[in-house]
Amino acid sequence: MSGNDYRDAGLPPQAPAAPAKAARRAAAPEAIGAPVGAAAGSLAASAPVLSAAEIGAKLAAVAAHVAIEVVAETGSTNADLLARLPGLRGAVLRIAERQTAGRGRAGRSWLSAPGASLTFSVAWPFRGPLQRMAGLPLAVGVALAETLAALGVPVQLKWPNDLMKDGAKLAGILVETQAAQDGAIWAVIGCGMNLLMPDEMEAEIGRAVSSAPWLAQMDRNTLLAALLNRLAGVLEEFDNTGFSAFTERWNALQAWRGQPVNLLDNGAVLQQGVAAGVDEQGRLLLDTPSGRVPVLSGDVSLRLAS
């Protein structure tokens, strides 16, 4: 499949002009726990019911082989699929209305509420090798960002695994890998995306986050099908080419490009420089007084310099 074959597969119409009144800000997917009181319950009651059959009916050919599972509640969709990897025979999309033990990168908890966010994971087999998988979270970010742009919700990508809207976090990505006995590499790709959130949860997070009210108005089955259609095409392409095919696309979507940033580890500044994109391995490039420095992701965080 060429890099363009999947780009418009199964996408509904774009967003209309933004309404005069902005929707409330939502909690960033950097934490998942229990929903908050009656507000969360009312959101769940008003949201269209997620249906594996309805999502499956909207899939393009590139994603038609993916098994789809919808559960009302689970601890973590990533943990569920990781535990089942030895018995899986093909790709699986697992969606939860509510996660009680969701987590983000570096083991951070992840806050969500039924009907107010999308929380899902995809298990996908790759040929490998393992060292080529380092750029996978960035390629996934490209897939999600391009889908949202086609829906009229432009976003930017913050290295290595966040989607930003209006300068604040809209979605986060967590990729975990496991080698199979046959030499294949399984990746479990988790995503949490803010649609709307109760005011109580916004207060609990206590920092700037973003939401996507237009997406919250969509049928979530249609939205998930659009995301999976694009993601399946990207994952297939990544398996053939690695991250190099996505470098230019990621750099075109980069947040904070050309701005001074700090690389942090547990709050301590490890490196300072000007964000200059990523290379073909998915490493962040920082321009420093001593030259351009490539940074490979670990449990580090990127922040704008004050």
TORKOL-4160 file (C-alpha; in steps of 0.2 Angstrom, whole numbers, padded with zeros to 4 digits, m for minus):
306
<pt num="1" X="0000" Y="0000" Z="0000"/>
<pt num="2" X="0006" Y="0017" Z="m0004"/>
<pt num="3" X="0008" Y="0031" Z="0009"/>
<pt num="4" X="m0008" Y="0040" Z="0002"/>
<pt num="5" X="m0020" Y="0025" Z="0000"/>
<pt num="6" X="m0027" Y="0026" Z="0017"/>
<pt num="7" X="m0028" Y="0044" Z="0020"/>
<pt num="8" X="m0046" Y="0048" Z="0016"/>
<pt num="9" X="m0053" Y="0030" Z="0021"/>
<pt num="10" X="m0069" Y="0031" Z="0030"/>
<pt num="11" X="m0068" Y="0049" Z="0036"/>
<pt num="12" X="m0085" Y="0058" Z="0040"/>
<pt num="13" X="m0087" Y="0077" Z="0035"/>
<pt num="14" X="m0076" Y="0090" Z="0043"/>
<pt num="15" X="m0081" Y="0100" Z="0058"/>
<pt num="16" X="m0092" Y="0115" Z="0056"/>
<pt num="17" X="m0086" Y="0133" Z="0061"/>
<pt num="18" X="m0083" Y="0133" Z="0080"/>
<pt num="19" X="m0098" Y="0139" Z="0090"/>
<pt num="20" X="m0098" Y="0155" Z="0099"/>
<pt num="21" X="m0098" Y="0147" Z="0116"/>
<pt num="22" X="m0083" Y="0136" Z="0119"/>
<pt num="23" X="m0085" Y="0120" Z="0128"/>
<pt num="24" X="m0078" Y="0117" Z="0145"/>
<pt num="25" X="m0059" Y="0112" Z="0146"/>
<pt num="26" X="m0056" Y="0094" Z="0149"/>
<pt num="27" X="m0044" Y="0084" Z="0159"/>
<pt num="28" X="m0028" Y="0079" Z="0150"/>
<pt num="29" X="m0025" Y="0061" Z="0147"/>
<pt num="30" X="m0011" Y="0060" Z="0159"/>
<pt num="31" X="m0019" Y="0052" Z="0173"/>
<pt num="32" X="m0036" Y="0037" Z="0172"/>
<pt num="33" X="m0046" Y="0034" Z="0187"/>
<pt num="34" X="m0064" Y="0034" Z="0192"/>
<pt num="35" X="m0077" Y="0046" Z="0185"/>
<pt num="36" X="m0082" Y="0060" Z="0196"/>
<pt num="37" X="m0100" Y="0059" Z="0203"/>
<pt num="38" X="m0116" Y="0063" Z="0194"/>
<pt num="39" X="m0108" Y="0073" Z="0181"/>
<pt num="40" X="m0099" Y="0058" Z="0174"/>
<pt num="41" X="m0114" Y="0048" Z="0175"/>
<pt num="42" X="m0124" Y="0060" Z="0165"/>
<pt num="43" X="m0111" Y="0061" Z="0151"/>
<pt num="44" X="m0111" Y="0042" Z="0150"/>
<pt num="45" X="m0130" Y="0042" Z="0149"/>
<pt num="46" X="m0130" Y="0055" Z="0135"/>
<pt num="47" X="m0116" Y="0048" Z="0124"/>
<pt num="48" X="m0120" Y="0036" Z="0110"/>
<pt num="49" X="m0117" Y="0018" Z="0114"/>
<pt num="50" X="m0101" Y="0011" Z="0108"/>
<pt num="51" X="m0104" Y="m0005" Z="0097"/>
<pt num="52" X="m0091" Y="m0016" Z="0090"/>
<pt num="53" X="m0103" Y="m0021" Z="0076"/>
<pt num="54" X="m0106" Y="m0003" Z="0071"/>
<pt num="55" X="m0087" Y="0001" Z="0071"/>
<pt num="56" X="m0083" Y="m0014" Z="0061"/>
<pt num="57" X="m0096" Y="m0009" Z="0048"/>
<pt num="58" X="m0087" Y="0007" Z="0045"/>
<pt num="59" X="m0070" Y="0000" Z="0042"/>
<pt num="60" X="m0060" Y="0002" Z="0026"/>
<pt num="61" X="m0052" Y="m0014" Z="0019"/>
<pt num="62" X="m0035" Y="m0009" Z="0027"/>
<pt num="63" X="m0043" Y="m0012" Z="0044"/>
<pt num="64" X="m0056" Y="m0025" Z="0041"/>
<pt num="65" X="m0046" Y="m0039" Z="0048"/>
<pt num="66" X="m0045" Y="m0031" Z="0065"/>
<pt num="67" X="m0055" Y="m0039" Z="0079"/>
<pt num="68" X="m0065" Y="m0026" Z="0089"/>
<pt num="69" X="m0070" Y="m0027" Z="0107"/>
<pt num="70" X="m0080" Y="m0015" Z="0118"/>
<pt num="71" X="m0081" Y="m0016" Z="0137"/>
<pt num="72" X="m0090" Y="m0005" Z="0149"/>
<pt num="73" X="m0076" Y="m0006" Z="0162"/>
<pt num="74" X="m0059" Y="m0013" Z="0164"/>
<pt num="75" X="m0043" Y="m0009" Z="0173"/>
<pt num="76" X="m0032" Y="m0005" Z="0158"/>
<pt num="77" X="m0035" Y="m0009" Z="0140"/>
<pt num="78" X="m0016" Y="m0010" Z="0137"/>
<pt num="79" X="m0014" Y="m0022" Z="0152"/>
<pt num="80" X="m0028" Y="m0033" Z="0145"/>
<pt num="81" X="m0020" Y="m0035" Z="0128"/>
<pt num="82" X="m0003" Y="m0037" Z="0135"/>
<pt num="83" X="m0009" Y="m0052" Z="0146"/>
<pt num="84" X="m0017" Y="m0060" Z="0130"/>
<pt num="85" X="m0003" Y="m0058" Z="0118"/>
<pt num="86" X="0003" Y="m0076" Z="0118"/>
<pt num="87" X="m0014" Y="m0082" Z="0112"/>
<pt num="88" X="m0018" Y="m0068" Z="0099"/>
<pt num="89" X="m0018" Y="m0073" Z="0081"/>
<pt num="90" X="m0021" Y="m0056" Z="0074"/>
<pt num="91" X="m0024" Y="m0037" Z="0077"/>
<pt num="92" X="m0036" Y="m0032" Z="0091"/>
<pt num="93" X="m0044" Y="m0015" Z="0095"/>
<pt num="94" X="m0050" Y="m0015" Z="0113"/>
<pt num="95" X="m0061" Y="0000" Z="0119"/>
<pt num="96" X="m0067" Y="0004" Z="0137"/>
<pt num="97" X="m0080" Y="0016" Z="0142"/>
<pt num="98" X="m0071" Y="0017" Z="0159"/>
<pt num="99" X="m0053" Y="0012" Z="0164"/>
<pt num="100" X="m0050" Y="0011" Z="0183"/>
<pt num="101" X="m0031" Y="0008" Z="0182"/>
<pt num="102" X="m0026" Y="0017" Z="0166"/>
<pt num="103" X="m0009" Y="0023" Z="0164"/>
<pt num="104" X="0002" Y="0034" Z="0153"/>
<pt num="105" X="0020" Y="0034" Z="0150"/>
<pt num="106" X="0032" Y="0032" Z="0164"/>
<pt num="107" X="0018" Y="0024" Z="0174"/>
<pt num="108" X="0008" Y="0039" Z="0177"/>
<pt num="109" X="m0010" Y="0037" Z="0181"/>
<pt num="110" X="m0023" Y="0043" Z="0168"/>
<pt num="111" X="m0040" Y="0051" Z="0172"/>
<pt num="112" X="m0056" Y="0048" Z="0161"/>
<pt num="113" X="m0074" Y="0048" Z="0162"/>
<pt num="114" X="m0087" Y="0038" Z="0153"/>
<pt num="115" X="m0093" Y="0047" Z="0137"/>
<pt num="116" X="m0081" Y="0061" Z="0140"/>
<pt num="117" X="m0065" Y="0053" Z="0132"/>
<pt num="118" X="m0059" Y="0039" Z="0121"/>
<pt num="119" X="m0049" Y="0026" Z="0129"/>
<pt num="120" X="m0043" Y="0012" Z="0118"/>
<pt num="121" X="m0028" Y="0000" Z="0114"/>
<pt num="122" X="m0023" Y="m0009" Z="0098"/>
<pt num="123" X="m0013" Y="m0025" Z="0098"/>
<pt num="124" X="m0003" Y="m0026" Z="0082"/>
<pt num="125" X="0010" Y="m0039" Z="0076"/>
<pt num="126" X="0026" Y="m0032" Z="0067"/>
<pt num="127" X="0040" Y="m0041" Z="0058"/>
<pt num="128" X="0053" Y="m0031" Z="0068"/>
<pt num="129" X="0067" Y="m0030" Z="0073"/>
<pt num="130" X="0064" Y="m0023" Z="0090"/>
<pt num="131" X="0076" Y="m0009" Z="0088"/>
<pt num="132" X="0066" Y="m0002" Z="0074"/>
<pt num="133" X="0051" Y="0000" Z="0085"/>
<pt num="134" X="0058" Y="0016" Z="0094"/>
<pt num="135" X="0049" Y="0028" Z="0081"/>
<pt num="136" X="0032" Y="0019" Z="0083"/>
<pt num="137" X="0024" Y="0031" Z="0095"/>
<pt num="138" X="0028" Y="0046" Z="0084"/>
<pt num="139" X="0021" Y="0037" Z="0068"/>
<pt num="140" X="0005" Y="0033" Z="0079"/>
<pt num="141" X="0004" Y="0052" Z="0083"/>
<pt num="142" X="0005" Y="0056" Z="0064"/>
<pt num="143" X="m0010" Y="0044" Z="0061"/>
<pt num="144" X="m0020" Y="0052" Z="0075"/>
<pt num="145" X="m0016" Y="0070" Z="0070"/>
<pt num="146" X="m0020" Y="0067" Z="0051"/>
<pt num="147" X="m0036" Y="0059" Z="0056"/>
<pt num="148" X="m0041" Y="0074" Z="0067"/>
<pt num="149" X="m0036" Y="0086" Z="0054"/>
<pt num="150" X="m0047" Y="0078" Z="0041"/>
<pt num="151" X="m0061" Y="0080" Z="0053"/>
<pt num="152" X="m0058" Y="0098" Z="0055"/>
<pt num="153" X="m0048" Y="0098" Z="0072"/>
<pt num="154" X="m0030" Y="0103" Z="0068"/>
<pt num="155" X="m0018" Y="0097" Z="0081"/>
<pt num="156" X="0001" Y="0097" Z="0084"/>
<pt num="157" X="0013" Y="0084" Z="0090"/>
<pt num="158" X="0024" Y="0085" Z="0105"/>
<pt num="159" X="0039" Y="0073" Z="0106"/>
<pt num="160" X="0038" Y="0059" Z="0110"/>
<pt num="161" X="0019" Y="0055" Z="0112"/>
<pt num="162" X="0007" Y="0069" Z="0115"/>
<pt num="163" X="m0006" Y="0078" Z="0104"/>
<pt num="164" X="m0008" Y="0096" Z="0107"/>
<pt num="165" X="m0023" Y="0107" Z="0103"/>
<pt num="166" X="m0022" Y="0126" Z="0106"/>
<pt num="167" X="m0006" Y="0124" Z="0116"/>
<pt num="168" X="m0013" Y="0111" Z="0128"/>
<pt num="169" X="m0013" Y="0092" Z="0129"/>
<pt num="170" X="m0028" Y="0084" Z="0120"/>
<pt num="171" X="m0022" Y="0066" Z="0119"/>
<pt num="172" X="m0008" Y="0054" Z="0124"/>
<pt num="173" X="0000" Y="0038" Z="0117"/>
<pt num="174" X="0008" Y="0023" Z="0126"/>
<pt num="175" X="0016" Y="0010" Z="0116"/>
<pt num="176" X="0022" Y="m0006" Z="0124"/>
<pt num="177" X="0031" Y="m0020" Z="0115"/>
<pt num="178" X="0034" Y="m0039" Z="0118"/>
<pt num="179" X="0043" Y="m0052" Z="0107"/>
<pt num="180" X="0034" Y="m0067" Z="0102"/>
<pt num="181" X="0042" Y="m0085" Z="0100"/>
<pt num="182" X="0041" Y="m0084" Z="0081"/>
<pt num="183" X="0051" Y="m0069" Z="0080"/>
<pt num="184" X="0037" Y="m0056" Z="0078"/>
<pt num="185" X="0036" Y="m0041" Z="0088"/>
<pt num="186" X="0019" Y="m0037" Z="0096"/>
<pt num="187" X="0015" Y="m0019" Z="0100"/>
<pt num="188" X="0001" Y="m0013" Z="0111"/>
<pt num="189" X="m0003" Y="0005" Z="0107"/>
<pt num="190" X="m0014" Y="0014" Z="0120"/>
<pt num="191" X="m0022" Y="0030" Z="0117"/>
<pt num="192" X="m0032" Y="0042" Z="0128"/>
<pt num="193" X="m0041" Y="0057" Z="0120"/>
<pt num="194" X="m0051" Y="0071" Z="0128"/>
<pt num="195" X="m0068" Y="0075" Z="0121"/>
<pt num="196" X="m0077" Y="0083" Z="0136"/>
<pt num="197" X="m0074" Y="0081" Z="0155"/>
<pt num="198" X="m0084" Y="0086" Z="0171"/>
<pt num="199" X="m0079" Y="0102" Z="0179"/>
<pt num="200" X="m0074" Y="0092" Z="0195"/>
<pt num="201" X="m0061" Y="0082" Z="0185"/>
<pt num="202" X="m0054" Y="0098" Z="0177"/>
<pt num="203" X="m0051" Y="0105" Z="0194"/>
<pt num="204" X="m0043" Y="0088" Z="0200"/>
<pt num="205" X="m0030" Y="0089" Z="0186"/>
<pt num="206" X="m0026" Y="0107" Z="0190"/>
<pt num="207" X="m0017" Y="0112" Z="0174"/>
<pt num="208" X="m0020" Y="0118" Z="0156"/>
<pt num="209" X="m0027" Y="0104" Z="0145"/>
<pt num="210" X="m0038" Y="0103" Z="0130"/>
<pt num="211" X="m0054" Y="0096" Z="0123"/>
<pt num="212" X="m0062" Y="0093" Z="0106"/>
<pt num="213" X="m0081" Y="0098" Z="0107"/>
<pt num="214" X="m0084" Y="0095" Z="0089"/>
<pt num="215" X="m0077" Y="0077" Z="0091"/>
<pt num="216" X="m0089" Y="0075" Z="0107"/>
<pt num="217" X="m0104" Y="0079" Z="0095"/>
<pt num="218" X="m0099" Y="0065" Z="0083"/>
<pt num="219" X="m0105" Y="0047" Z="0084"/>
<pt num="220" X="m0091" Y="0039" Z="0093"/>
<pt num="221" X="m0092" Y="0023" Z="0083"/>
<pt num="222" X="m0089" Y="0034" Z="0067"/>
<pt num="223" X="m0074" Y="0043" Z="0076"/>
<pt num="224" X="m0066" Y="0026" Z="0081"/>
<pt num="225" X="m0068" Y="0019" Z="0064"/>
<pt num="226" X="m0060" Y="0034" Z="0056"/>
<pt num="227" X="m0045" Y="0033" Z="0069"/>
<pt num="228" X="m0043" Y="0014" Z="0066"/>
<pt num="229" X="m0044" Y="0016" Z="0047"/>
<pt num="230" X="m0030" Y="0028" Z="0047"/>
<pt num="231" X="m0020" Y="0020" Z="0061"/>
<pt num="232" X="m0020" Y="0003" Z="0052"/>
<pt num="233" X="m0013" Y="0010" Z="0036"/>
<pt num="234" X="0001" Y="0019" Z="0046"/>
<pt num="235" X="0005" Y="0003" Z="0055"/>
<pt num="236" X="0006" Y="m0007" Z="0039"/>
<pt num="237" X="0017" Y="0006" Z="0032"/>
<pt num="238" X="0028" Y="0007" Z="0047"/>
<pt num="239" X="0031" Y="m0012" Z="0047"/>
<pt num="240" X="0037" Y="m0010" Z="0029"/>
<pt num="241" X="0048" Y="0006" Z="0031"/>
<pt num="242" X="0051" Y="0010" Z="0049"/>
<pt num="243" X="0049" Y="0028" Z="0055"/>
<pt num="244" X="0059" Y="0036" Z="0040"/>
<pt num="245" X="0043" Y="0037" Z="0030"/>
<pt num="246" X="0035" Y="0048" Z="0043"/>
<pt num="247" X="0049" Y="0060" Z="0047"/>
<pt num="248" X="0043" Y="0074" Z="0036"/>
<pt num="249" X="0025" Y="0072" Z="0041"/>
<pt num="250" X="0029" Y="0072" Z="0060"/>
<pt num="251" X="0041" Y="0087" Z="0058"/>
<pt num="252" X="0027" Y="0097" Z="0048"/>
<pt num="253" X="0015" Y="0094" Z="0064"/>
<pt num="254" X="0028" Y="0097" Z="0077"/>
<pt num="255" X="0023" Y="0108" Z="0092"/>
<pt num="256" X="0036" Y="0121" Z="0098"/>
<pt num="257" X="0047" Y="0119" Z="0083"/>
<pt num="258" X="0061" Y="0133" Z="0083"/>
<pt num="259" X="0057" Y="0137" Z="0101"/>
<pt num="260" X="0068" Y="0135" Z="0116"/>
<pt num="261" X="0064" Y="0119" Z="0127"/>
<pt num="262" X="0070" Y="0110" Z="0142"/>
<pt num="263" X="0072" Y="0091" Z="0143"/>
<pt num="264" X="0067" Y="0085" Z="0160"/>
<pt num="265" X="0070" Y="0069" Z="0171"/>
<pt num="266" X="0059" Y="0070" Z="0187"/>
<pt num="267" X="0059" Y="0089" Z="0186"/>
<pt num="268" X="0078" Y="0090" Z="0184"/>
<pt num="269" X="0084" Y="0099" Z="0168"/>
<pt num="270" X="0095" Y="0086" Z="0158"/>
<pt num="271" X="0097" Y="0096" Z="0142"/>
<pt num="272" X="0092" Y="0113" Z="0135"/>
<pt num="273" X="0091" Y="0119" Z="0117"/>
<pt num="274" X="0080" Y="0124" Z="0102"/>
<pt num="275" X="0068" Y="0111" Z="0096"/>
<pt num="276" X="0073" Y="0107" Z="0078"/>
<pt num="277" X="0062" Y="0092" Z="0073"/>
<pt num="278" X="0066" Y="0073" Z="0073"/>
<pt num="279" X="0077" Y="0063" Z="0063"/>
<pt num="280" X="0073" Y="0047" Z="0053"/>
<pt num="281" X="0075" Y="0036" Z="0069"/>
<pt num="282" X="0062" Y="0047" Z="0079"/>
<pt num="283" X="0075" Y="0055" Z="0090"/>
<pt num="284" X="0072" Y="0073" Z="0095"/>
<pt num="285" X="0085" Y="0086" Z="0088"/>
<pt num="286" X="0090" Y="0100" Z="0099"/>
<pt num="287" X="0101" Y="0114" Z="0093"/>
<pt num="288" X="0113" Y="0119" Z="0107"/>
<pt num="289" X="0128" Y="0131" Z="0108"/>
<pt num="290" X="0139" Y="0115" Z="0105"/>
<pt num="291" X="0129" Y="0109" Z="0090"/>
<pt num="292" X="0114" Y="0099" Z="0086"/>
<pt num="293" X="0111" Y="0085" Z="0099"/>
<pt num="294" X="0099" Y="0070" Z="0095"/>
<pt num="295" X="0089" Y="0063" Z="0110"/>
<pt num="296" X="0082" Y="0046" Z="0111"/>
<pt num="297" X="0066" Y="0045" Z="0122"/>
<pt num="298" X="0067" Y="0037" Z="0139"/>
<pt num="299" X="0057" Y="0042" Z="0154"/>
<pt num="300" X="0060" Y="0060" Z="0150"/>
<pt num="301" X="0048" Y="0075" Z="0147"/>
<pt num="302" X="0049" Y="0090" Z="0136"/>
<pt num="303" X="0044" Y="0107" Z="0141"/>
<pt num="304" X="0045" Y="0125" Z="0134"/>
<pt num="305" X="0059" Y="0134" Z="0142"/>
<pt num="306" X="0052" Y="0149" Z="0153"/>
